[in-house]
């Protein structure tokens, strides 16, 4: 017989979501639930200003959320900062892609991005950051072959920013 979970009679436990913090594709992130929710908003946003705002809220909600810190720094010219704490393996790869792009090493960042996407299948912000920073450096995309193969969750970053 199926039994519903019984919750302690506290307000916090009744309103708290169950499970780990996850990003838009269900991968666990090393952040609190509020920061993860803002990160999902950033992943789904079409406009860069909305992405930056959502990332800013994610970092405010969890200053140790390395993924959001790296992404926000890349979009705001904050320069790659050392990321402390623990990250999931996919988060470390994402951060390496983003740091490489933010440091101006577009060739390395595109190579790392290809490798990263081969492993995770989909990472809209990593792709968006590399293409966004490459465009700002005056580099023609260089990722045309990937663009046509990306899942529908990726915002078309070639349209207006």
N, C-alpha and C positions, 0 to 999 in steps of 0.2 A: 504494500500500500504506500502510495506517495504521500509524504508529509511535507508541508510547507516549512520553510525555515522559520525558526522562532527568533525574533530579535529582542535584544534587551530593551527595556522601556526607557530609552533616552532619546531625546530629540535629535542629537547628532547621528546616531546610528540609523534612525528611521529615514533621514534625508540623504545619507551618504550613498553614492553609487557603489556597487559591488565590483570588485576586480581591479586589475592593474590599470595604470594610465596607458592609453594607447593613442597612436596617431590615426590618421584617416584610413589607413590600409590595414589596421588591426595590429600593427607591430607595437610591442611594448616600448615605451619611452621612459627614461629615467627622470621623471618629473612628477609633480603632484597632479591630481585630477583636473584642477582648474587650469593650470598651465597647459596641460595636454589638450584641453578643450579649445583654448586660444590657438594652439599650434594647428589644430585641425582646421580652424577658421582660416589661418594663413595658407594652409595647403589648398583650400578650396577657392581662395580669392582670385579674381581676375585682374584686379588693379593693384599695382605695386604699393600705392599708398595704403590700401586696405591690408595688404600683407604686412607692411612695416608696423602698422598700428596693432594688428593682432599679435605679431611677434613681440612688440613692446609690452603688451599686456601679459604675454606668456612669461617674459623675463621678470616682470614685476611680481607675478604670482609665484615664481620659483626662480630666484636669481642663480641657482646652481644648475639650471636646465641648459646644459652645454649646447645642445642642438639648436635651441632658440637663440642663445647668445651668439653663436657663430653665424647663424643666418641673418640676425638683425645687424650685426657688425658688417656683414658683406653688403647688405642693402644700404646702409647708412654711412659707408666709408669709415667705419670705426676701426678698420684694420684688424687683421686676425689677432685675437687675444688667446693666450694659453687657456685651455679648457681643463679645469680640474674635476675631481670627482670621478664617479663611475659612469660609464656609458655601456649600452648594449653594443655588440659588435657592429651592427648595421649603422648605429649612430656614429661610431668612431670613423667608419668609412665615409659617411656623409660629411662629417666635419672636415676630414682630410680633403675631400673634393672642394668644399666651400672655402677652406683656408687657402688652398692652392689657387683658386680663381681670384680670391680677394687679394692675394699677393701679386697678382698680375701674370701668373704663369698659366696662360690659357691652354697651351699644348698639354701640359701635365694635367690640368684640371679636366680637360676633355677626355684624356686617356683614362684617368681615374673614374670619371663619370661613367664611361662605357663599361668599365669593369664593375663598378658599383651597381649599375642597372642590370647587368647580367646576373648579379647575385640576388638582388632584391626584386627585380622586375619592374618596379615603379617607385619613383621618388620625385614627385612634382616640384618640390622646392629646390632640390639639388639641381635638377635640370634647368629650372627657371633662373636660379642664381648664376649658373655658368653662362647661359645665353645672355642674360641681362648684363653681366659684367663684361662679357666679350663684346657686346654691342657698344657699351660705353667706352671700351678701349679702341673702338673702330675696327674690330675684327669681324669679318663676315662669318657668320655662324659657325660653319665647320661641323655642324651636327645635323645637316639635312637628312642624312641617312637614318638617323634615330627619330627625327621628328615624325616621319610617316608611320613609324612602328609603335609610337607611344600609346598606352591605353587612353581611353577617353577621359580619365581623371586629370590628365594634364591640360592645363589652360594653354591655349595657343599663345605663346609668348611673343610671336611675331606681330600680333595685332597690337594696337596702341597700348602704351604703358600709362 
